[in-house]
Amino acid sequence: MTATMTTLPSAARPKATFTTIAAITVGNGLEFFDFTVYSFFAVLIGSVFFPAKDAIDSLMLAVGSYGIAFLARPIGGVVLGLYADRAGRKPAMTLTLILMAAGSLGVAVAPTHAQIGVFAPIWLVLARLMQGFALGGEVGASTSLLLEYADDHSRGYFGSWQFFSQGLSSLLGAAVATLLTNTLSHDQLYAWGWRIPFAIGVLMVPLGVYIRRHLDETLGPQAHTSSPMSKLGEVFRNHSGLVWSGVLMILGGTVATYVVIFYLATYATQFLKMPLSLTLWASLTASLVIVLASAYAGRLSDRVGRKPVIAWSRSALAVLVLPGFMLLDAYRSIPVLIGVVAVLSFLVVLQAVPAIVMLTEVFPRPIRATSLSIVYSLGVAVFGGTAQLIVTWLIHVTGSDLAPAWYLVGATVVSTLPLLWLKETAGRPI
């Protein structure tokens, strides 16, 4: 095989520094900053853009608009993934940042329902679709580049920085949301305060574009000789089994992430009647756990393998999530909420880091960004984007506050099945 089909020789592999890792992961971090603050202000955004007589209906419309951005992800995953596998990782990641800036700006300046009526939610949905399209290709290109900077024994650690960036950005998003909630009145938040985090997201983009200019390209020259359609055909013709196995594996991780990390603050506020200013501390806790545990999860998977870490962490999550929700329902206090979130978040990190690394390693370099973009965007679109809407609906129709836990248990069990036939990838050349 040529160097374009395997791990680059150490002499040819670009040197990774803190700056290069930050440059690679900045776009993925921006995604989670934006999605974090949207999730935290879901109740308020619902009242601004989707006024309804029933507060639950308003919330469902708000989380539905949150999830609609995920519908554009598979399209963005294909288009931008193919671009990354043909033009290179760097130009693809620069394009995603520019598109994300346009979407974030659209949310930041969106007129309210009181100002332009039904066109307000349409405006919001179009801005969210722009963000979803951009983010569909971001993970494939940036994660491929991260792993292509690593050697065969450190890819788990390098890949962990992708999830670290999510946690750090979620932490910053939660901190901004907490600061705004505790310093602004309800009327100020309702009128203009909720727009501030999205404006901050727009301002972060030029910095990301600038620092990405200095990255080294890792896509081999042979990749430029194949047409986009031939690459797409190769993905589904030769690797369709891996694609659908990957989507199934993403199911559990993405449902766990969007329920535990992003939904629990809304859940505690809306259904457990806990103050928003206090429940946001749970989201800060979840984000902090991601920041502290990501590198550990990556190193652990480098040492003992991807499959054992994924299997044991998902088994523990399936066993503990229902008792955690029962404890939270029985003792509706901030210490219990923070404790439950901390434990569940740690298990989410342990499964998510090796899973995204493994799903990047199984595909060959010339189609790696395309394949991972398709797998990730499909899995997140179908299961992550709908998670908050589904669990809110389940609570509404069943009348049980434990419905999210049962949904998470089912998703976790089903998504563990691909480990039965997927091969271990840790330590092997890619």
C-alpha positions, 0 to 999 in steps of 0.5 A, spaced: 500 500 500 502 507 498 502 512 504 496 515 502 492 508 504 496 507 511 498 511 517 504 516 514 511 514 516 513 518 522 518 522 518 512 525 514 507 525 519 506 533 521 508 534 528 502 536 533 502 541 538 497 544 542 495 550 537 494 545 531 490 541 536 486 547 538 485 549 530 483 542 528 477 542 534 475 549 534 469 548 529 467 542 533 467 546 539 463 552 536 458 547 534 457 545 542 457 552 544 452 554 540 447 548 541 449 548 549 446 555 549 440 553 545 438 547 549 439 551 556 434 557 553 429 552 550 424 554 554 425 561 553 426 560 545 419 556 545 415 562 548 419 567 543 418 564 537 413 558 538 408 562 543 402 556 545 397 556 550 400 549 553 407 550 555 409 543 553 407 544 546 411 551 546 417 547 549 416 541 544 416 546 538 422 549 541 426 542 541 423 541 535 427 547 532 433 545 535 433 538 532 431 540 525 438 543 524 440 535 524 436 534 518 441 538 514 447 534 517 447 528 512 447 532 506 452 537 509 456 530 511 456 528 504 457 534 500 463 537 505 465 530 506 467 529 499 470 536 499 474 534 504 476 527 501 478 531 494 480 538 496 483 536 503 481 537 510 484 544 511 479 547 506 473 543 508 474 545 515 475 553 513 468 552 509 464 549 515 466 555 519 464 560 515 457 557 514 457 556 521 458 563 522 452 565 517 447 560 521 449 563 528 448 570 525 442 568 523 439 566 530 442 572 533 439 577 529 432 573 528 426 577 529 421 574 534 414 572 533 411 578 536 415 582 530 414 578 524 409 573 526 409 566 522 416 568 519 419 568 525 420 561 526 421 560 519 427 564 519 430 561 525 429 554 522 433 556 516 438 559 520 438 552 524 439 548 517 445 552 515 448 550 521 446 543 521 449 543 513 456 546 516 456 541 522 455 535 518 462 535 514 465 538 520 466 532 525 468 527 519 474 532 516 477 534 523 476 527 526 480 524 520 485 530 521 486 529 528 487 521 527 492 522 521 496 526 526 497 521 531 501 514 531 498 507 531 499 507 539 496 514 540 490 515 536 485 514 542 488 520 546 488 524 539 481 523 538 479 525 545 481 532 544 475 532 539 470 530 545 474 535 550 473 541 545 465 539 546 466 539 553 470 545 554 465 549 549 459 546 553 462 548 559 463 555 556 456 555 554 453 553 560 457 558 564 455 564 559 448 561 560 448 561 568 452 568 568 446 571 564 441 567 568 443 570 574 445 577 572 439 579 567 432 579 569 427 575 566 424 580 561 431 582 559 433 575 558 426 574 554 427 581 550 435 580 548 439 577 553 438 570 550 441 573 543 448 574 546 451 567 546 449 566 539 453 573 537 459 570 541 459 564 537 459 568 531 465 572 533 469 566 535 469 564 528 474 569 525 479 566 530 478 559 528 479 561 521 485 564 522 489 559 526 487 553 521 491 557 516 497 554 519 495 546 519 499 541 515 494 537 510 494 530 511 490 528 505 495 524 500 495 526 493 492 520 490 485 522 493 485 528 488 484 523 482 478 520 484 471 524 482 466 525 488 461 520 485 466 515 485 468 516 492 461 516 494 460 510 490 466 506 494 463 508 501 456 504 499 459 499 495 465 497 499 463 499 506 456 499 506 456 494 512 461 499 516 456 505 515 450 502 518 454 498 523 457 505 525 450 509 525 447 503 530 453 504 534 452 512 534 445 511 536 447 510 543 452 515 544 448 521 541 442 519 545 446 519 551 450 525 550 444 529 548 439 527 554 444 527 559 449 533 557 444 537 554 437 535 556 437 534 564 437 542 565 431 543 561 428 536 564 429 538 571 426 545 570 420 543 566 418 537 569 421 537 576 420 544 577 427 546 579 429 553 578 433 554 572 438 558 575 440 552 579 439 547 574 444 550 570 449 548 575 448 541 573 450 542 565 456 545 568 458 539 572 457 535 566 461 539 561 467 539 567 466 532 567 467 531 559 473 536 560 477 532 565 475 525 563 476 525 555 484 524 555 483 519 560 478 515 556 482 516 550 488 513 553 485 507 556 482 505 549 489 506 547 492 501 552 486 496 553 482 497 546 476 500 544 471 495 544 472 493 552 472 500 554 465 501 550 462 495 552 463 496 559 461 503 560 455 502 556 453 496 560 454 500 566 450 506 563 444 501 562 444 499 569 445 505 572 441 510 568 434 508 571 436 508 578 439 515 577 433 518 574 429 515 580 433 518 585 432 524 582 425 524 582 425 522 589 429 527 591 429 533 587 435 537 590 441 540 586 446 536 590 442 529 587 442 532 580 449 534 580 451 527 583 447 523 578 449 528 572 456 527 574 456 519 574 452 519 568 456 524 564 463 520 566 460 513 563 458 517 557 465 520 556 468 513 557 463 510 551 463 516 546 471 517 545 473 510 543 467 510 539 468 516 535 475 514 534 474 507 532 469 509 527 474 513 524 479 508 524 475 503 520 475 507 514 481 508 509 484 514 508 481 516 501 474 516 503 475 517 511 472 524 512 466 522 507 465 515 511 465 518 518 461 524 516 455 520 513 456 515 519 456 521 524 451 525 521 446 520 520 446 517 527 446 524 530 440 526 525 436 521 526 437 519 534 441 525 537 436 531 533 430 527 535 432 525 542 430 531 546 423 531 542 422 524 543 423 524 551 419 530 552 413 527 548 414 520 552 413 524 558 407 527 556 404 521 553 406 516 559 405 521 564 412 518 567 418 522 569 422 516 568 421 516 560 427 519 558 431 513 562 427 508 559 429 511 552 436 511 554 437 504 556 434 502 550 438 506 545 444 504 549 443 496 549 441 496 541 447 500 540 452 496 543 450 490 538 455 492 533 461 490 537 459 483 536 462 483 529 466 489 528 474 488 529 478 491 534 482 497 531 487 500 537 494 499 535 493 497 528 495 501 522 490 505 518 
